[in-house]
């Protein structure tokens, strides 16, 4: 399946990476520019389990302006209420 996660914060990345590790295709859309730039700079997100086995998981991350895909099977919103 193909998923789009809107909001690549702690929870969005956590759920999205789990979906990705289960074999799904996942795109992340991040609106906060500093976070988007950091994910692009490091090439993904660092993940640990029980504070062990820290490793970099590559992710597809986009800004809202550059994301144009319309073929996701499921769109997951993980945004903070402001």
C-alpha positions in Angstrom: 0.0 0.0 0.0 1.0 3.6 -0.4 0.6 6.0 2.5 1.1 9.7 2.8 1.8 11.1 6.3 1.1 14.8 6.7 3.1 16.0 9.6 6.6 14.5 10.0 7.0 15.2 13.7 7.6 12.6 16.4 4.3 10.7 16.0 4.1 11.0 12.2 7.6 9.7 11.7 7.1 6.9 14.3 4.0 5.6 12.6 5.3 6.2 9.1 8.6 4.4 9.7 6.7 1.4 11.1 4.5 1.3 8.0 7.6 1.7 5.8 9.5 -1.1 7.7 6.4 -3.4 7.1 7.0 -3.0 3.4 4.7 -0.1 2.5 5.6 2.9 0.4 5.4 6.1 2.6 5.7 9.7 1.7 6.0 12.4 4.5 4.8 15.9 4.1 6.4 18.4 6.5 5.3 22.0 6.7 7.9 23.2 9.3 10.8 24.3 7.2 13.7 23.8 9.7 12.5 20.2 10.4 12.1 19.5 6.6 15.6 20.8 6.0 17.1 18.7 8.8 15.5 15.5 7.5 16.8 16.2 4.0 20.3 17.1 5.3 20.7 13.9 7.2 19.0 11.8 4.6 16.2 10.4 6.8 15.4 10.0 10.4 17.4 8.3 13.2 15.4 5.5 14.9 16.2 3.5 18.1 14.5 0.7 19.9 14.8 0.8 23.7 17.7 3.4 23.2 19.7 0.8 21.3 20.6 0.0 17.7 20.4 3.7 16.5 20.2 3.7 12.7 19.3 6.0 9.9 16.1 5.2 8.1 15.8 7.0 4.7 12.5 8.7 4.2 10.8 10.5 1.3 10.0 13.9 2.7 8.4 16.9 0.9 7.1 20.3 1.7 3.4 20.9 1.1 4.2 23.1 -1.9 6.2 20.4 -3.6 4.1 17.4 -2.9 1.8 16.6 -5.8 1.2 12.9 -5.6 -2.5 11.9 -5.6 -2.1 8.1 -5.6 -1.9 7.3 -1.9 -4.2 4.6 -0.6 -4.3 6.3 2.8 -3.5 9.8 4.0 -2.6 10.0 7.7 -2.7 13.4 9.4 -0.4 13.9 12.4 -0.6 17.6 13.1 -0.6 19.6 16.3 -3.7 21.6 17.2 -2.7 25.2 17.3 
